[in-house]
Amino acid sequence: MDDLERLAADIRRADTVVAFTGAGISAPSGVPTFRGDDGVWEHFDEGQFTYGRFQRDPEGFWADRLELQRAMFDGEFEPNAAHEALAAMGTDGHLEAILTQNTDGLHADAADSAASDSSETTLLELHGNARRVRCSDCGRRTDGDPVFERAADGELPPTCDCGGVYKPDVVLFGEQLPGAVIQRARALARESDVFLAIGSSLVVEPAASLPRLAASPETTVGIVNLESTPVDSTADIVYREDVTTVLPRLRELLEA
């Protein structure tokens, strides 16, 4: 039995399987990564995208955010084979939750394509969703496209009907992750019988600590990432392969 077969066997026996995903799962879909070779932060100053600047200079923040949004999402991105495999695992009852650092919304798209009921697999977008905006006053969330179009037409900053300034519905530098979201993510990690860390360098906290919370004699921790991570030494299974290859193979083994 090789490692992937062993992982599939552990998933079949598990009551709770949790997947944690980072930028490496969306990169094959063409979504730019923030760091690394030719990452977004090589072309933009991350210091201009802080929560403090949003509060202090919302007009300037939104002017720069428009450029960032175009650089990151000015294209048609679709879920790839790795997103689809996780969505299918959820539909098949093999995946309790997906915890993602990504803000691209591709996990939700994959679930919709798989006709997966949201009650079957919990999706926690730890850093928010760049497709939405949220009013900084009343808290109203809405589709981001019309608001970004208004900003592009000169409404800087774009505002809600209540008069509050819209903010991209993502966690900015200097802003805390929503407490309820990170607490739920940590609880799921502790409860997991199998914890899969997929396409993440596992260096950005607090999300990167989730595999360590999961690690116990009773839990199988698997890592799928092209580069090494700080958690490799404590993981049970480590794959240095493309996520779009490994996850479909894993799903096939689960269905065999």
VOPAGU-2260 file (C-alpha; in pm, 1 decimal, decimal comma):
REM VOPAGU-2260
SITE   aa  ch    i         X         Y         Z
SITE  MET   A    0       0,0       0,0       0,0
SITE  ASP   A    1     156,4     333,5    -104,4
SITE  ASP   A    2     105,5     662,4      82,1
SITE  LEU   A    3    -189,2     776,8    -126,5
SITE  GLU   A    4    -368,0     445,1     -83,0
SITE  ARG   A    5    -303,3     466,8     289,3
SITE  LEU   A    6    -442,8     822,1     292,8
SITE  ALA   A    7    -754,0     706,4     109,2
SITE  ALA   A    8    -800,3     423,5     358,1
SITE  ASP   A    9    -768,8     666,0     650,6
SITE  ILE   A   10   -1025,9     897,7     490,8
SITE  ARG   A   11   -1273,0     611,3     447,2
SITE  ARG   A   12   -1243,2     526,7     818,0
SITE  ALA   A   13   -1254,8     887,9     936,0
SITE  ASP   A   14   -1550,9    1063,5    1089,5
SITE  THR   A   15   -1411,1    1411,8    1018,7
SITE  VAL   A   16   -1189,3    1502,5     723,7
SITE  VAL   A   17   -1077,0    1864,5     684,2
SITE  ALA   A   18    -891,6    2023,4     392,4
SITE  PHE   A   19    -693,7    2344,9     430,4
SITE  THR   A   20    -599,1    2518,9     104,9
SITE  GLY   A   21    -367,1    2799,3      -0,4
SITE  ALA   A   22    -265,7    2982,1    -316,3
SITE  GLY   A   23    -109,2    2669,6    -466,8
SITE  ILE   A   24    -448,9    2516,5    -536,4
SITE  SER   A   25    -564,3    2816,6    -742,1
SITE  ALA   A   26    -237,8    2890,1    -924,1
SITE  PRO   A   27    -308,8    2616,0   -1184,6
SITE  SER   A   28    -630,7    2804,4   -1265,5
SITE  GLY   A   29    -423,1    3111,3   -1349,3
SITE  VAL   A   30    -492,5    3307,4   -1030,5
SITE  PRO   A   31    -175,6    3507,7    -948,1
SITE  THR   A   32      -3,5    3426,9    -620,4
SITE  PHE   A   33      92,1    3703,1    -379,0
SITE  ARG   A   34     444,2    3588,9    -306,9
SITE  GLY   A   35     717,6    3398,5    -486,9
SITE  ASP   A   36     847,8    3448,6    -838,0
SITE  ASP   A   37     647,2    3716,8   -1018,9
SITE  GLY   A   38     403,4    3732,7    -725,9
SITE  VAL   A   39     160,7    4021,0    -687,5
SITE  TRP   A   40     372,9    4188,6    -418,7
SITE  GLU   A   41     660,8    4217,1    -664,2
SITE  HIS   A   42     445,3    4462,0    -860,4
SITE  PHE   A   43     249,9    4635,3    -583,9
SITE  ASP   A   44     346,2    4784,0    -247,8
SITE  GLU   A   45     160,9    4574,7       9,7
SITE  GLY   A   46     190,3    4865,7     252,9
SITE  GLN   A   47     -72,5    5050,8      49,5
SITE  PHE   A   48    -335,4    4787,9     123,6
SITE  THR   A   49    -357,2    4813,3     501,2
SITE  TYR   A   50    -670,6    4856,7     708,7
SITE  GLY   A   51    -518,4    5173,4     852,7
SITE  ARG   A   52    -487,0    5327,4     506,8
SITE  PHE   A   53    -843,7    5227,7     419,5
SITE  GLN   A   54    -962,0    5416,3     727,7
SITE  ARG   A   55    -728,7    5712,6     678,9
SITE  ASP   A   56    -739,5    5752,7     300,8
SITE  PRO   A   57   -1031,2    5555,6     152,9
SITE  GLU   A   58   -1010,7    5741,9    -180,1
SITE  GLY   A   59    -643,5    5657,7    -233,5
SITE  PHE   A   60    -693,7    5304,8    -104,5
SITE  TRP   A   61    -971,8    5240,9    -356,4
SITE  ALA   A   62    -772,9    5388,1    -645,3
SITE  ASP   A   63    -490,4    5142,7    -571,9
SITE  ARG   A   64    -730,3    4856,7    -498,9
SITE  LEU   A   65    -879,8    4894,2    -846,0
SITE  GLU   A   66    -538,3    4834,2    -999,7
SITE  LEU   A   67    -475,8    4535,8    -771,0
SITE  GLN   A   68    -815,8    4386,7    -850,6
SITE  ARG   A   69    -748,6    4415,5   -1223,9
SITE  ALA   A   70    -406,9    4252,9   -1186,5
SITE  MET   A   71    -545,2    3963,2    -985,1
SITE  PHE   A   72    -890,4    3896,8   -1127,2
SITE  ASP   A   73    -908,5    4056,7   -1471,0
SITE  GLY   A   74    -965,6    3723,4   -1637,6
SITE  GLU   A   75   -1195,5    3424,6   -1648,3
SITE  PHE   A   76   -1076,7    3184,2   -1380,2
SITE  GLU   A   77   -1241,3    2848,6   -1337,5
SITE  PRO   A   78   -1199,4    2572,5   -1079,2
SITE  ASN   A   79    -932,2    2322,6   -1174,8
SITE  ALA   A   80    -913,6    1947,3   -1119,3
SITE  ALA   A   81    -800,9    1993,1    -757,8
SITE  HIS   A   82   -1098,5    2215,3    -666,3
SITE  GLU   A   83   -1328,3    1972,1    -843,7
SITE  ALA   A   84   -1184,1    1670,5    -663,2
SITE  LEU   A   85   -1241,8    1831,3    -322,9
SITE  ALA   A   86   -1596,1    1930,5    -421,2
SITE  ALA   A   87   -1665,8    1572,4    -530,2
SITE  MET   A   88   -1524,3    1437,4    -205,3
SITE  GLY   A   89   -1767,1    1661,7     -21,8
SITE  THR   A   90   -2060,3    1546,5    -233,4
SITE  ASP   A   91   -1958,6    1185,2    -170,6
SITE  GLY   A   92   -1950,9    1240,6     204,9
SITE  HIS   A   93   -1572,5    1215,3     242,0
SITE  LEU   A   94   -1502,2    1579,1     337,9
SITE  GLU   A   95   -1644,1    1767,4     634,7
SITE  ALA   A   96   -1492,1    2110,3     569,2
SITE  ILE   A   97   -1268,0    2319,6     346,8
SITE  LEU   A   98   -1073,0    2596,2     516,4
SITE  THR   A   99    -915,2    2826,7     260,0
SITE  GLN   A  100    -679,1    3121,7     267,8
SITE  ASN   A  101    -784,7    3208,8     -87,7
SITE  THR   A  102   -1022,1    3493,3    -169,7
SITE  ASP   A  103   -1099,6    3391,1    -529,9
SITE  GLY   A  104   -1425,8    3203,4    -466,5
SITE  LEU   A  105   -1322,4    2900,2    -673,3
SITE  HIS   A  106   -1411,3    2644,9    -404,4
SITE  ALA   A  107   -1770,7    2774,3    -404,2
SITE  ASP   A  108   -1776,8    2759,9    -784,9
SITE  ALA   A  109   -1657,8    2399,3    -778,9
SITE  ALA   A  110   -1924,1    2307,4    -524,0
SITE  ASP   A  111   -2192,4    2466,7    -741,3
SITE  SER   A  112   -2070,3    2275,5   -1047,4
SITE  ALA   A  113   -2075,3    1951,5    -849,5
SITE  ALA   A  114   -2430,1    2024,0    -735,3
SITE  SER   A  115   -2296,0    1993,5    -382,4
SITE  ASP   A  116   -2532,3    2094,8    -105,1
SITE  SER   A  117   -2361,1    2351,7     117,2
SITE  SER   A  118   -2474,1    2153,5     423,0
SITE  GLU   A  119   -2252,4    1863,4     317,8
SITE  THR   A  120   -1922,1    2049,4     326,0
SITE  THR   A  121   -1850,6    2356,6     536,3
SITE  LEU   A  122   -1654,5    2624,0     347,4
SITE  LEU   A  123   -1468,4    2876,3     560,0
SITE  GLU   A  124   -1301,9    3155,7     360,7
SITE  LEU   A  125   -1056,0    3260,0     628,6
SITE  HIS   A  126    -940,5    3576,1     451,9
SITE  GLY   A  127   -1276,0    3668,4     298,0
SITE  ASN   A  128   -1387,4    3681,6     -63,3
SITE  ALA   A  129   -1255,9    3939,1    -311,7
SITE  ARG   A  130   -1571,8    3909,4    -520,9
SITE  ARG   A  131   -1773,8    4079,5    -248,2
SITE  VAL   A  132   -1767,8    4415,5     -73,2
SITE  ARG   A  133   -1889,0    4501,3     274,8
SITE  CYS   A  134   -2013,3    4833,0     410,6
SITE  SER   A  135   -1781,9    4955,8     685,0
SITE  ASP   A  136   -2078,7    5110,7     869,7
SITE  CYS   A  137   -2387,9    4889,8     840,9
SITE  GLY   A  138   -2204,3    4566,7     753,3
SITE  ARG   A  139   -2409,7    4497,5     439,7
SITE  ARG   A  140   -2240,3    4255,7     198,4
SITE  THR   A  141   -2301,2    4266,8    -174,8
SITE  ASP   A  142   -2158,4    4157,0    -509,1
SITE  GLY   A  143   -1837,0    4345,8    -573,1
SITE  ASP   A  144   -1850,7    4383,4    -953,2
SITE  PRO   A  145   -2102,2    4672,5    -965,8
SITE  VAL   A  146   -1917,9    4850,7    -686,0
SITE  PHE   A  147   -1580,5    4814,4    -856,9
SITE  GLU   A  148   -1741,6    4946,5   -1177,5
SITE  ARG   A  149   -1866,8    5251,6    -989,3
SITE  ALA   A  150   -1518,4    5307,6    -850,9
SITE  ALA   A  151   -1369,2    5273,6   -1199,9
SITE  ASP   A  152   -1618,2    5536,8   -1318,7
SITE  GLY   A  153   -1483,3    5779,3   -1060,5
SITE  GLU   A  154   -1680,9    5714,6    -741,3
SITE  LEU   A  155   -1387,7    5707,1    -500,1
SITE  PRO   A  156   -1456,3    5574,1    -250,2
SITE  PRO   A  157   -1776,1    5387,8    -342,4
SITE  THR   A  158   -2040,1    5409,6     -72,6
SITE  CYS   A  159   -2336,8    5210,1      51,9
SITE  ASP   A  160   -2695,0    5341,4      53,7
SITE  CYS   A  161   -2645,8    5411,5     424,4
SITE  GLY   A  162   -2352,3    5642,7     344,2
SITE  GLY   A  163   -2082,6    5410,7     473,4
SITE  VAL   A  164   -1773,3    5337,4     266,1
SITE  TYR   A  165   -1758,1    4997,6      99,2
SITE  LYS   A  166   -1453,6    4784,7     178,0
SITE  PRO   A  167   -1341,8    4477,9     -19,0
SITE  ASP   A  168   -1471,1    4184,1     183,4
SITE  VAL   A  169   -1121,1    4053,9     253,0
SITE  VAL   A  170    -892,8    4069,5     553,3
SITE  LEU   A  171    -650,3    4357,3     497,6
SITE  PHE   A  172    -303,4    4391,6     648,3
SITE  GLY   A  173    -344,4    4511,0    1006,0
SITE  GLU   A  174    -693,8    4365,9    1033,4
SITE  GLN   A  175    -783,5    4067,8    1247,7
SITE  LEU   A  176    -940,2    3755,7    1103,3
SITE  PRO   A  177   -1306,4    3731,7    1208,7
SITE  GLY   A  178   -1300,7    3568,9    1551,1
SITE  ALA   A  179   -1589,3    3329,9    1490,3
SITE  VAL   A  180   -1434,5    3208,4    1164,0
SITE  ILE   A  181   -1087,5    3133,8    1300,8
SITE  GLN   A  182   -1234,5    2974,3    1614,9
SITE  ARG   A  183   -1447,7    2743,5    1401,6
SITE  ALA   A  184   -1145,9    2660,0    1184,7
SITE  ARG   A  185    -938,5    2573,9    1489,6
SITE  ALA   A  186   -1217,6    2357,9    1630,9
SITE  LEU   A  187   -1246,9    2167,9    1302,7
SITE  ALA   A  188    -871,0    2112,8    1294,1
SITE  ARG   A  189    -875,1    1969,6    1647,5
SITE  GLU   A  190   -1175,5    1748,6    1568,3
SITE  SER   A  191   -1032,1    1611,3    1244,7
SITE  ASP   A  192    -932,4    1249,6    1197,9
SITE  VAL   A  193    -762,4    1341,5     868,9
SITE  PHE   A  194    -627,0    1690,1     799,8
SITE  LEU   A  195    -506,7    1775,9     448,6
SITE  ALA   A  196    -293,8    2087,7     390,2
SITE  ILE   A  197    -299,6    2159,8      17,4
SITE  GLY   A  198    -107,7    2418,4    -183,2
SITE  SER   A  199       5,5    2624,8     112,5
SITE  SER   A  200     354,7    2721,6     226,7
SITE  LEU   A  201     216,1    2708,5     583,6
SITE  VAL   A  202     403,6    3020,4     693,5
SITE  VAL   A  203     119,9    3277,8     723,8
SITE  GLU   A  204     -36,4    3283,2    1070,4
SITE  PRO   A  205    -276,9    3218,7    1227,3
SITE  ALA   A  206    -404,1    2984,4     956,9
SITE  ALA   A  207     -66,9    2812,3     918,4
SITE  SER   A  208     -87,8    2677,9    1273,1
SITE  LEU   A  209    -396,6    2469,8    1188,1
SITE  PRO   A  210    -202,7    2155,9    1083,6
SITE  ARG   A  211     -16,6    2165,4    1415,1
SITE  LEU   A  212    -348,2    2185,4    1601,2
SITE  ALA   A  213    -462,0    1879,7    1409,4
SITE  ALA   A  214    -145,9    1677,6    1471,5
SITE  SER   A  215    -201,9    1396,4    1721,9
SITE  PRO   A  216    -144,1    1020,0    1736,8
SITE  GLU   A  217    -505,8     968,7    1627,2
SITE  THR   A  218    -500,2    1212,8    1332,4
SITE  THR   A  219    -345,6    1166,1     989,4
SITE  VAL   A  220    -190,7    1490,4     861,4
SITE  GLY   A  221    -117,5    1499,2     488,7
SITE  ILE   A  222      58,2    1778,4     297,9
SITE  VAL   A  223      40,9    1830,5     -78,4
SITE  ASN   A  224     265,1    2116,2    -190,3
SITE  LEU   A  225     537,8    2162,2    -449,6
SITE  GLU   A  226     773,0    2328,6    -199,1
SITE  SER   A  227     876,1    2220,6     150,5
SITE  THR   A  228     685,2    2358,8     449,5
SITE  PRO   A  229     771,2    2407,6     817,7
SITE  VAL   A  230     520,7    2133,4     906,1
SITE  ASP   A  231     665,0    1858,0     686,7
SITE  SER   A  232     858,3    1697,4     971,2
SITE  THR   A  233     542,9    1647,3    1178,7
SITE  ALA   A  234     316,0    1534,8     892,1
SITE  ASP   A  235     235,0    1169,9     832,8
SITE  ILE   A  236     230,6    1197,6     452,5
SITE  VAL   A  237     402,7    1459,0     232,7
SITE  TYR   A  238     355,4    1485,7    -144,2
SITE  ARG   A  239     575,7    1709,8    -359,6
SITE  GLU   A  240     345,9    1686,3    -659,2
SITE  ASP   A  241     100,7    1902,6    -848,8
SITE  VAL   A  242    -228,7    1929,9    -659,5
SITE  THR   A  243    -421,2    1884,7    -985,2
SITE  THR   A  244    -263,2    1540,8   -1015,9
SITE  VAL   A  245    -270,8    1418,8    -656,0
SITE  LEU   A  246    -625,4    1514,6    -555,6
SITE  PRO   A  247    -804,1    1355,0    -854,3
SITE  ARG   A  248    -601,4    1037,8    -790,9
SITE  LEU   A  249    -702,6    1045,4    -425,6
SITE  ARG   A  250   -1068,4    1086,3    -516,5
SITE  GLU   A  251   -1044,7     792,5    -759,6
SITE  LEU   A  252    -899,7     573,9    -484,1
SITE  LEU   A  253   -1185,5     671,1    -254,7
SITE  GLU   A  254   -1434,0     560,9    -516,8
SITE  ALA   A  255   -1254,2     236,3    -607,0
